């Protein structure tokens, strides 16, 4: 755990657009104040089943599992995450363009957007590991050279999220502060940190204060529920001893006005599949299953 | 994880008494079917504050922390549990006699009862570890020589239990099956298993079936909430990365008609503070703070 975190107020906007569509004024105000928005059943069960079927094919492919985009559990057997899922799978490539996602993100960020990172997370039942509190922006700024807080993550539940199976937890309002964690980033830190975050984590006192102010909200709900959250919100998840697996598709959209520069930590950039430098705009489509554009 | 668990139907009764007081007929039916009962706010906030104050004194006592009754987190610093709390603390000694607890247990077990084990658990915020699924009776039978399923645990929350801080989870109805776990019990297994259960855990398939049948219930609620649960119910808890600590007082009441014999695993009995062979009956008192008897 870091012991010398610094905390400063956010200077970047949270909402970059003045348009009220597709999100309403109250949606936007909620996102501005809390740093996240949850939409239950944004995708239908049939749509989720298609996405799961696609995933099953991929995880059964033993040769693909050897590629660096496939992150295995510490046991070395089960797939924990697949990065670059929007490139590895055509279906997931269309999913991130689906208007139900892309237009919300474009509205909040007030510009065209591109995919900074994509992945699916497959948190197995019984021994899913915890993921400690962190702000993504801290890493994306330092290790990837993302200049400003103008990126949004969208996580789509592929399995029901219960209180029992380690759902994503966010601290509402925490996106309005920036916590700079202590400790020099070691070379190739990402290889370890994708499995378990151990260094550069925020101070307990800072987290306690944030939770005193904003509480904790967990993204529970049926499969098909989507949560959009600001790049700087403090989030994490507990482990999962329940038999219920927890899978989600995860896309990070960055504004094309916020393209990556050289990493601010002075190290080499992380691989393309973790922090893309392909800044091609996402072109919205009506529906990822019906529209094959 | 065990790979050769066996599952058999329970032959012992769950409810040993035909009296309907203090528990109602519907309370008893619920316990019989589900294996647990939760009473919110069984103890007042003032009462809980007294119990916490007593605990704080104990955990600050560095010389006491060296005694075997004090179990420390793997870090070696924070106190995870204090065993024999009813002997170490006069207040906790009276707590287990309080009629709100003792008479419920005496009713279900249909006899006088004694304390088989007592402890307080102090699950700290931020890095509280998980505790994998287990039935207590499996261990108490094998390692302690408890002949039959005629014991009940009572856990009293000393802190609020949220979905975020790793509350006790039970699988309703799982007390009606007995799962015998594979693996020979090593000598002095308890020293490790008090920290983290790694061997002799039930098969995933058995757990999946149990959860399919009964679901999972977590004991959430304000401080002062009490859960009574059968010695054979499958239970566990997730880790806790939230800042919220989770503390509880935990008493195992065994029927005086179910006194320990030689351990069935063939090893030496575990220490007195883990499995008592002092079979003195618990004499109910009105109130643990007001009645100093």
Interface residues (C-beta under 8 A of the other chain):
Chain A: X1 X125 X126 X130 X131 X132 X133 X162 X163 X164 X166 X169 X204 X207 X208 X211 X216 X218 X236 X237 X238 X239 X240 X241 X242 X243 X244
Chain B: X1 X125 X126 X130 X131 X132 X133 X162 X163 X164 X166 X169 X204 X207 X208 X211 X216 X218 X236 X237 X238 X239 X240 X241 X242 X243 X244
